[in-house]
Amino acid sequence: MSTTNYTIRQAATGDIPATLAMKLAAWRETYAGQRPESFFELEESRREAQIDWWTRGLAAGAELWIATDDEGRIVGCAGGAPVLDEDADTGAVAELQMLYILAEAYGTGLGARLLQASIGNLSAVLWVLEHNPRAQAFYRKHGFELDGAREQLSDVWGGLYEVRMVRPGLHG
C-alpha cells in the first residue's frame, strides 16, 4: 500500500515536457505487448511537436490536470473537454480525452481523483482500447458502460480498436 501523498493541479506550460515523458512511460507499461518498440520510439521522436501542440492547447484554454508525488514527479494526467459532434448521440456533455497514471500509483485512488478533476460528475463519454480490461474495469467502477460503438484505429495504432463508454451524470 502506497503512503505517497499525491497533489493534483492544473498543468502549466512548464509541466508539459515532464507530462509527456510520464504519458509515454505509462504507455510503455500499458501497451508494451500490443505495440512494437518502434511505436514508442516514434512517439519519443515526436516530443518537440507534441510540446508545441500541448502548449498551444493550454494557451487556448484547454485544461490539463496533473498529479505529482511527494518529490514533485508527475505520475498522472487527465484531460476532458466538451463532447465532440461525433459523440453527441450519447447525450453526454463532456468527453474524457485522456487519463494516464504510472503503474506505481495503481490502486491508490489517484485515477479516481484525476477523473473527478477533469470531468467531475458530468455525463460523459470516453474511448478506450478494446483490449485494455484494466482501464475498462476502472471506468465501469466510475459509472461508465460500453454502448456498442467500436472504431478501428489507424496510423501507428493500426490493427487496434477502441470502444466507447458512456455514463450519465452523477449526483452528489
N, C-alpha and C positions, 0 to 999 in steps of 0.2 A: 504494500500500500504506500503510495507516494505521500510525502509530507510537504511537498512543494506548494507554495502559495503562488497562484497564477494571477497576474494582473491583466485585465482586458481594457483596451483603449482603442480609440480611432487612430489609424496609422497616419503618419506624417510622411512627406516626401522622402525624408532621410531614412525611413524604415523600409523603403521598397527593395533595395538590394538584398537585405537580410531576409525579408519576407519571401522573395523569390527563391533564395537559396533554401529556405525551410520548406517551401512548397515542393521543390524538386526532390529534397530528401524524403518528404512524405510520399511523393510519387514512387520513388525507388523502393520504399518499404512496402507500399501497397501493390504496385503493378509490376514488380520485378519478374514474376512468372508469366505475365501477359504481354510484355513488351521487350524487344531485344535491347541490348546495351546501346546500340546506335540511336534508339529513341531518346534516351536520357542525354546522350552526348549532343544530339541535335538541339534539344531543349536548352542545354547549357550554352551552346553556341549562339542562341537567340537572346541571351540575357540582356545585352545592351538595348536591343529593340524593345524587349519587354519592359525594361526600366522606363524607357521613354513613354511607352503606351500607358503604363500604370501612372506615371507622373502626370500625364495629360488628363487621365481619368480623374485623379484626385483634384486637380486644378479645376475641372469642370463640375465638381460637386459630388463625385462618386464617394461612397463610404466603404472603407475597408477597415475591418476590425482585426486587431492582432492581440495575441496572448503572449506574455513574456513570463519567464520563470524567475526565481529568486535572484539569478545572476543577470537578468535583463535580456537573456537569449529569447528570440522569437521561436515559439514552439507550436503556434497555431495561427490560423487566419480564417476569416469568413467574410463574405460579402453578399448583399442582397440588393435588389432593385425592383422597381415596378414591373409587373408581369408584361411580357412581350406579346405582341399581337397573335403570334402563332400558338400561344398557350392561353389565349383569352377564353377559349371554350371550357376551361376548367373552372371558371368562376373565381379563381384566385386573384388577389390583388398584388401579391409580391412573389418574386422568384428568388430562391436561394441559389445564387450563382456559383458559390464555392464554399466549402468548409473543409479545411485540412488541418490535421494535428499530427504531430510526430507520435510514433508508437509508444514512446516512453510516457506519454500523457493519456493513453487509453485507460478507460475505467476510472478516471479521476473526476468526471463531471465537467471537464473543460469543454468538450464538444457541445454539451447542452448549454453551457454559458455563452459560447460563441454563437450558437443558433439563436438564442434569445437576443443577444446584442444586435445581430444582423437583421432579423425579421420579426422579432418579438412574437406576439400571439396572432399575427395577421393570417388570413387564409393565404396559403402559399403553394407553389409548385416548385419542383426541382427535377433535374435529370441526373441519373446515376448509372454507372456501368452495370450492365445486366449481370455480370459475373463478379459482383462485389457484395457478397452476402453480409459481411460485417456492416458495411455502410447502410444497406437496406434495412437491416435489423435495427440499427440506431435510429433511422428515420421513422420506422414503424413505431418504435417506442415513443416517439415525439409526435404521433398523430398522423403521419403520412401513410398513404396506401397507394399501391400500384393502381393505375387506372387503365391499363391495357395499351397505352401508347408506347411504341418501340421505334427506335430510329438507328439506322446503320451509320456509323461514323466513317469519315474519310481521312485523307491525308495521312499523317503519321499514326493516327488512331485506327486506320483501316483494318477491317476484319472484326472489329468490336461493335457492340450495340449498347445504346443507352435505353433505359426505360424511364418513364415519367411517373413520379409520385406526387400526390396532391393531398393537402389537408385542409379541412375547413378552419375558419378562425377559431381560436381557443379562447375560453373565458377564464378570467381570474389572473 
